[in-house]
Amino acid sequence: MTAGATSARPSKAGAPRYLPIAEHGLIGDLRSAALIGTNGTIDWYCCGRFDAPSVFASILDADRGGSFALAPDVPVRTKQFYFPDTNILITRFYADDGVGEIQDFMPVVDDSREADRHRLIRRVLVVRGSLPFTARVAPRFDYGRQSHSVSTRQGQTVFDCADLSLALTSTVPVEIDGPDVRSSFKLLEGESAVFALDRIGGRVEPRSCALTEAEDLFDATVRYWRRWLSGSLYRGRWREMVHRSALTLKLLTYAPTGAIVAAPTTSLPEQIGGERNWDYRYVWVRDAAFCIYALLRLGFTDEAEAFVNFLSEKALAPAGPDCRLQIMYGIDGRHELPEEELPHLEGHLGSAPVRIGNAAVGQLQLDIYGALIDCLYLYDKWGQPLSSGHWDTVVELVDWVCENWDQPDEGVWETRGGRKRFLYSQLMCWVAIERAMRVARRRGLPADMIRWGGVRDTIYRRIMQRGWSAERKAFVQHEDEDVLDAAVLMMPLAKFISPTDPKWLSTLDALGEGLVSDSLVYRYDPQASPDGLRGEEGTFSICSFWYVEALARAGRLDEARLAFEKMLTYANHLGLYAEEIGRTGEQTGNFPQAFTHLALISAAFNLDRALG
């Protein structure tokens, strides 16, 4: 049978076709990741790489996407949590006759051959009474576009398509059901079962996974994550949330190159039923400084170094004679990320289109130069000194910024409504020059300081004159209009303006009145500043954490702490955040989002310091 011939999700009376985005947890092996719902179903999984075609994608199409369902065959209540200080996800089921749980994890393996296996393990245990379980493994390869065959080989069930083969091993009997595999079994108190899904082929041979091996891999995975987290230097008030954010950032790291993806998902909607659905499984240069700041502040110097090396090799090296940087790159450093719509998938809760690739890769966004050079400045300050080769590239980039800073561009929010002269873009061009000058002064490195300083000062005066609205008594989104934009919250954070400057305090008040809703911050008003897309969006979580920092730096500590504590209540049950928060508190957009967790770490660190 071809993929999509049968429903990927077992039908249960009254069960919703889609869980909310926030009703999921994340597991991974530093190469790929999976989302697992509170109902025990793997709703999203790309095998081998974050940006590989999906194997399970029922979060984007309940019928055609594919899933790995596993749950008791009786009415249950569920709870989900992480095994303490790890990325092992536990889903518990409470029924009249017993209590059971699924332990989901992907072993983190250093050996290259075993790393290529990308093993996903599901341990099922009954801890009280007895429970009947049903499993259905229904892969739909290549976003549901490729058909596959199912066969039994040496006691394993193998799913074969043109580009990928997956082997399922199980300690309980399974049966082939068309393109899927089913299993029904009952466990008594103290008993367990194991399902393991491996990529096979090439150097990776099929291998069973006995109960004892699964237990050993569980223990090894616990040790890995706890050993890694022990490197954290954070001892502040919000240790649990900060450490969960750190563990999430590590999950979003692609170990072979050191890249960090913006999110492990694509096309989760910013508005249910809307078209603001994007592929975030790539590396944004904009995230660079925030990544380096958060990682170095927490003490994770190896990850910071790996990310800087990725940027050096992939983003800096090919800058070329015009020094034009892309805003994003593939996790392997590739430049081409063609955008494509998948019309056969209905989208999460019918939110089409589903997109893969990202056409924004070709946009001009001048702020990335400030983000990149700020990242290198931070690394030079807290990590390792920049090499002479790095400095030569920085000089080329700053010279380019000096020539091009006043061009209109698409801006930090990647609008598709035409280029404008955005204040944030000019601010970050100022950051690019100012940070390079700091490095040159501290290290005694060669630089055209007179020219750089002159352009830096010109940008400053331009922002203060044309970025300020006397009518709004605030700094605004772009020149010659009065639209508010939460991106200006970066002005004091980037040290462009004093956090207690009267103009800034007036801006903070204006943002609080115009874009803030119970501590949650909208990026901007699409009605006042059309962005070329239909529909609305929720509040942007990174902006909410920027608001916390801006309040703290302005000395409004009670407000800052209350806003931060309120933001923590919008996390999901595991402490994870999507990109946005909807009108009724639901999480929307790709999930979990690295940018949000980076901003949480920064806000927690700086608010801690301000509170003393």
C-alpha positions, 0 to 999 in steps of 0.5 A: 500500500502507498503511504497515506492509504490508511490513517496514521492515527488510531481512531478513539472516540472523542479524541482530538485530531490535533494536540495543541502545539504546547502539549509536546515534549522534545527529545533528540540526539544532537543531530535530529529531534522528535516531538512527543505528545502528552498522549504518547504519540510521536507527532514529528520526527526527521531522521538523521538531520533536523532538516531531513524530510519528515518520517512522522509529521502528524502535527502537520497532517493528522491523516497523511503525516505519519506518527508513532502512537503508543498508549494504554488501550483504556481511558487514562489521565496523563502527565509528562515531565523530564527525567530530572536534569536530562532530556529524557521525556517521561509520559505517565498514564493513570488508569483505573487498573494501573499506572504506566509510563513511556520513557522516550529518548535518543542515545547521544553517541560519539562513535560515528557508526553508532551516531549514524543509527539515530536510534529512538527508544521507547521504554514502556513500564507498568509501575502499579497494577496492570495495563493493556497497550496498543502501538501503531508505527505509521511512518510517512516518508518524505513529508508523506510524499514517498510510498514504502514497503514493510517486511520482516528480516531477522526478527525485525520489521523494516520500513523501506523507501527510496531514500531511507530504511528504518528498522523497528525492534520490539520485545513484544509481538508486532504484526504488519498492517498494510504500510504500518505495524501494530502491536497489542500487549498487556503489562503487569506491575514491574514488567516492561517492553521496549520499541527501538527505531533505527536508521539502517543502511551503509555502515549501520547494520540492523541490531536488536534492542533487548530490555537490558540494552535499553536500560543500559542506554537509558542510564548512559543517556542520563549520565550524558545529560547530567554531566553536560549540565553540571558545567553550568555556572548559573546559581541564580533564582530561576535555576530550574527554568534556566537549566531547562532552557540550556538543555533545550538549546543543546538539543537544538545543536547539530553536533557535526558542525556546531550549528544551532537551529532556530527551531526543530519544526516547520510550518507550525502556525503563528495564527491558527488558520493563517498563512504565517507558517515558516521553516525554522530548521536552519541557522540564523546569523541574527541568533549568533550573538544571543547564542554566544552571550547565553552559552558563555554566561552559563559557562558552556565554552565548548558550544560557544566555540563550536558555533563561532567556528561554524560561523567562521567557516560557513558565514564569514569565509564566503563573504566575498568581495561585496561582503554580503552575508546571508541571513541564514544558512543550512546546518551544514553551511549550505547557502541554497534553501529554496522554499516549497509548499506542500499542498498535500498536507493540510497543516496544523489544525488546517493552517496551510500552507505547509512550507519547507525551505525559506525564501527569506534567505535572499532578503537584505537584513542589515542587522545581521552584521551587528549580530555577527560582529557582536558575537565575535566581540563577546567571544573575543572578550569571554572566550578565545581571542579572535585570530588574525584571519577573523579580524581581516574578515571583520574589517571587510565587513565593517567597511561594507557596513560603513558604505551600506548602513543607510539602505532600506531593507526587509528588517529584523522581522523579515517582512514581505511588504517592501524595504524600509529604513528600519531603526533596528537595522541602523542600530545594529549597524552602529553595533557592528562598528562600535564593537569592532572598534572596541576589539581594535582598541583592546587588542591593538589591531589595525583599523580605520578608526577615524572613518569607522568612528565618523560613520558610527557617529553619523548613524547615532545622530540619524537614529536620534533625529529621524528615529525619534517621533516627537508625536509618539514621544518614542523611538519608532519602527522606521524613519518618518513614520510613527509605528511602534516596534518592540525591536527598539527594546534592544537600544539599551541592551545594545548599549546604544542609549542609557537605560535611564535616558529620558527619551528612552524612559518615554519610549518604554512607557509608549511601548508599555501602552501600545504593544504590551498586554499583561507583560506579553509584548507584540512585535508591532501592529501589522495593521499600522505597519503592513508586512505583506502577509494576511492575518494577525499574530500573537505576542512574540516571546523573545520581545517579552523577555527583552521587555523584562531586561529593559525594565530591569536596566531602567531600575523598575525592578518590581515591574521587571520581576513581575513581568518575568514571573508572568512570562514563566507561567506561559511556558508549557508543562515542561518549561518549553516555549514556542515562538509566540503566545496567542490571545488566550495564552496558547503557544503558537509558531515553531516549537520549541524556539531557540531565540525565546530560550536564549532571551529567557537565559539573558533576562534571568541572568541580568534580572538576577544581577540587578536584584542583587 
